[in-house]
Amino acid sequence: MSATFVPVAAKSLEDYRPIIGEAKTDEIRALAKPLEGARVLHFNATSFGGGVAEILRSLIPLLRDLGIDARWQVMDAPNEFFNVSKQMHNALQGMFIPWNSTMGETWRQVNRANAEAIDAAYDYVFIHDPQPAGVLSNILERDPGAFGARWVWRCHLDTTESLPEVWDFLRPYIQLYDSVIFTQDTYVNGDLPDAEVTIIPPAIDPLSTKNIDIPDEVIRDVLDRYSIDPNRPILAQVSRFDPWKDPLGVIDVYRELKKRFPAIQLLMVASMADDDPEAWSFYERIVRRAGEDYDIHVLTNLNGVANLEVNAFQRAADVVMQKSIREGFGLVISEALWKGKPVVAGEVGGIPMQLMHGDAGWLANSTAEFARDVGTLLEDPALGERVGKIGREHVRENFLTTRLLADYLKLMHKMGSGAARRSNGPGSRADAAKARRRGRSRAA
């Protein structure tokens, strides 16, 4: 078993200058200059179908464009592991699952095997989410100095209501890291007293195929291919098919709206990610709930939906919805706002920060509230246009990949750069982290 390096297309920071302006572009170049030549690894569960993969597909080439030797590896794991890691993912967000020692041992074995794929040459290693969080523990067994690298665990989940037995299992592995990153401070489980925490929200790439401006004729061609009528109202939700996105509840909202707007169409769009076996079960449930209503379009990569199609669906929508009941961040919110679309979304997780607590979009909690607010926007397109303009500028200032790039560069500076990575003086952050590791018993 060996982790796989992911190839990425080249990108240039200069292409973003017209979008973010001179000052921000020059700031990023200044931040990157002292880090030229640094070797950076990002390690996660999958190269396709999730928000982390989308982020890394833009972040890695931009780091390279700035002279940083950035690489991206994904885990090699059997389906059994992803069944376990999905349960762990759900439990960390508060769902009850029957966690047991067999599941824990499956997770440990795969992490142990994947640790062998990481060599000693990196200056910074970023491990994303719970799936590969045990890699560092296994590295430390081979080299107590962890190769001299800085190790960061990046968590995209809200862990504050984690199932205790699963968090207790994971916590000893997390506490070995030099630093941990959360999306917002309210996501940090209070039981991480020794960790140095950094808050970095995710971001979208305005120049990716999913977000770049596309001609109206391309949008019409995509709609025609999937038998969607551009002359009738369109409501869209783009998200994974899992319980936290409440896809069945989306259909309930649509059916309430259908009473007032008989011509409305619903687009439910998702990627069936490699690391999310639960999605297949929800796909079947969604199709059954939709029945023979041909105005409900269940669209996935299984029938040819890729980033261009998602872009077209979001731009064609009159209103974009995100009926999440738990949400780490929800990149699709920023995607829709960037396209100037009005959004109605659940008042959970990282959604309110994107909607400015209601100023750049509307927050709702129940089926009735969603139906009411979407209906108001359908009746008043000018209102939706005004809200969408506010949302686009809010995303420009706060949630583009260039801001994320700058945040990562700042964190690397904070953790030490250049010769300091290898010859840390007494009292340094690295020495403190090593002392913590020596003082703890090995993660069980």
Summary of the structure (lengths in Angstrom):
residues: 444
radius of gyration: 22.1
end to end distance: 21.9
largest distance: 70.6
contacts: 1521
relative contact order: 0.13
helix: 50%
strand: 14%
